[in-house]
Amino acid sequence: MNFETYLTKVLPGIPQRSAQAVLELHKEGATIPFIARYRKEKTGNLDEVQVREVLEAFEEHQEITKRKAFVLSEIEKQGQLSQDLQERINAANDLAEIDEIYRPFKKKKKTKATVAREAGLEPLANWLWDIGHGTLSDTTPLEIKGKEFLNQPAGIVTYEHALKGAQDIIVEKISNNPDLRLLTRKELFDNGKVISKKTKEFKAHSKYEMYADFSEKVQSLRTQKASHRYLAMRRGWQEGELTLTIEGDMQALEGHFIRYACTNPQSHVAEFLEKCAKTALSAHVHPSISNEIHRLLKDEADRHAITVFSENVKRLLLASPFGAKCVLGVDPGLKTGCKLALIGSSGEYLSHTIFNILDNGAEERAKDLLKELVGRIEAVAVGNGTGGREAFAFFRKVLAALDSKVPVLFVNEAGASVYSASEVAREEFPELDLTVRGAISIARRLQDPLAELVKVDPKSIGVGQYQHDVNQTALKKSLDFVVE
């Protein structure tokens, strides 16, 4: 499938000519904002989101193309590449579909079934299978037949060992059946539920209390409104406080597997083949499809969380600036005192001090301090960290007592500590303590949020959920795009 066909499938609203123009401009080194703003005549007025979608679709198509080439090459080397198989692989349009087609042809590590075949047990497995499907009529008891395949050097010393090896071969055969895997996938994807239960490691007053005995449909958890619940359950699972399973109508699935494994239920091998079918479902296919669903839910939850994070960062960066006005920045602190920094109208640092709002006579001393500044400052910016509410109330009270109209405003100080300890801050204020640098950053964030916040790694701004759980490469890429 060429890129034009792939693009039509994933982004039907974007014209081919526009997409081609985007790819050419990007190859020349143009950034997404530049293309969206200054090359509208070439792209047919695509906005920055559409430009980004074209570039992401191109990257995805390249990955899919590489994977197809690898899979086709590997299957061809095995001499098993039929015309029908080649067409199926070429028609596939996502990595999961390609890998599912390739799965039976993958070079596997030595499995139990491989060991059993090497021990010469495949004829026994075929004998059991043929009787179970009515293509062979033989009433020899399993125990007697099993003894014909004893192989001491290979460790097959009893008929039980022989039958166990035959079972491993049949289980692998059933597990690899594409129709049964498709049926299981459809059931678990469409009707399955994610079920969480508490473990022995579940803590008293655990933050996962809501998920101690919880279930929700897979389809529901794929939505943006519910995806955070999956991330919460997954974290509890990784921390050992929860178990997480995906269940569907297992009884119905079991019936399908049994009917495939044995079409002659009256035969004396029916019970043996039924056991093989149940093992194939419970130990191989169900866990495999469950892992696939977990990957999908994680990818989609990551995407939703990253979208929310990116939108929050964008809103924060584009918040209305207070403007070129003199501001007093307050980095709140109760035990160590509030760090106050006076910032001029063009963002320049003027002076700083430390003020403890809990000391006796603090209000009177604050009046003396602010009386001198009231004519100069046009706002007091208080960080919203620990002690922020107390500092906010204190300075409002003092300014009200002075009959001042200077507003006291809360400022999101997330990431201020990261900035204050950064190389950029040290170069700008080498002689100042990092706590004072924090107060300067808070004041500047009020004056011009964008100019100050771009100095901080977006991940440190802390306006997203589960930011350490999501795909870090995708998160960085998305946040870099927002800043750019």
Disulfide bonds with the S-S distance in Angstrom:
none
